[in-house]
Amino acid sequence: MQPIKYDRVKEKIINIRNQQVIIDSDVAGLYGLDTKRINEAVNRNPDKFPEGYLVQLTTLNGKR
């Protein structure tokens, strides 16, 4: 697999509630995978991600 160029990653970073994030579908696109596969990998390997690295977005009133 070829390394992902910094510019491709940088253009995917967005700010949400004062945090820099990359949406799972954009991560999948960078790696050429389906979003489902990225989420499966995260769920199978939670210990590979430091505390606070993964966030789940909700609406401002707390509902999905």
matplotlib code that plots the C-alpha trace (Angstrom):
import matplotlib.pyplot as plt

x = [0.0, 1.3, 1.7, -1.1, 0.1, -0.2, -2.2, -4.9, -5.3, -5.1, -8.0, -10.2, -9.8, -12.8, -13.5, -16.5, -17.2, -13.6, -12.1, -10.2, -11.8, -11.8, -15.2, -15.1, -16.2, -13.3, -10.9, -12.3, -11.8, -8.2, -7.6, -9.8, -12.1, -15.8, -16.8, -18.2, -14.8, -13.2, -15.8, -15.4, -11.6, -12.1, -14.7, -12.4, -9.3, -10.3, -7.0, -5.1, -6.7, -5.7, -8.4, -10.3, -9.1, -12.5, -15.6, -19.2, -21.2, -24.6, -26.8, -26.4, -29.5, -28.1, -30.2, -28.8]
y = [0.0, 3.4, 6.0, 8.6, 12.1, 14.7, 17.1, 14.4, 14.0, 17.7, 18.5, 16.0, 17.6, 19.7, 21.5, 20.4, 22.0, 23.2, 19.8, 18.8, 15.6, 13.4, 11.7, 7.9, 8.0, 10.3, 7.9, 5.0, 7.0, 7.7, 4.0, 2.9, 1.0, 1.0, 3.0, -0.2, -1.8, 1.2, 1.0, -2.7, -2.3, 0.4, -1.8, -4.8, -2.9, -0.2, -0.5, 0.8, 4.2, 6.6, 8.0, 10.9, 9.9, 8.6, 10.7, 10.0, 13.0, 13.8, 16.8, 19.7, 18.7, 15.2, 13.3, 11.5]
z = [0.0, -0.9, 1.8, 1.9, 1.1, 3.8, 1.5, 0.9, 4.7, 5.4, 3.0, 4.9, 8.3, 9.5, 12.7, 14.7, 18.1, 18.3, 17.5, 14.4, 13.0, 10.0, 9.3, 9.1, 5.4, 4.6, 6.4, 4.4, 1.2, 2.0, 2.4, -0.5, 1.8, 2.6, 5.7, 7.2, 7.1, 8.9, 11.6, 12.0, 12.4, 15.1, 16.9, 16.9, 18.0, 20.4, 22.4, 19.3, 19.7, 22.6, 24.9, 23.2, 19.7, 18.6, 19.0, 18.2, 17.1, 18.4, 17.8, 20.2, 22.1, 22.7, 20.2, 17.2]

ax = plt.figure().add_subplot(projection="3d")
ax.plot(x, y, z, "-o")
ax.set_aspect("equal")
plt.show()
